[in-house]
Amino acid sequence: MSDPIYTSPRSGRSLWQEYRVYPDRIELQCKVALHTIVIPADEILDIEIRPALVFADLFRGKSFAFSFPLKIDNADGHRHIAIHRKSGFMKRIRFTPDDPEKFVDACKTIMKKD
């Protein structure tokens, strides 16, 4: 097993969950789903930083599906990450790492380039 490229430490806004970026995947410790969500790097379609209030994306020109994702922490109250993956029960996930810019930068280094 390799070491993480980036680890977002537990905090109140992430509901004391830890999020890690590895060279081949993202791991989102998720107390809501009672397990760790693993997203292989080649499953990531898009990742971006979004403002607070997830549902407000409906009024920001985003689709219904984009505006009602699986939220695994306090994403509604903070700037957060929106990730879109190819497969899985919920293809859109929102979560709040400690430093969204560093998390996205780490993810972009592992994403497949077309």
Secondary structure, DSSP 4 states (H G I P E B T S, - for coil): -PPPSEEE---TTTTT--EEE-SSEEEEEETTTTEEEEEEGGGEEEEEEE-S-GGGGGGGT--HHHHS-EE-SSGGGS-EEEEEESSSS-SEEEE--S-HHHHHHHHHHHSPP-
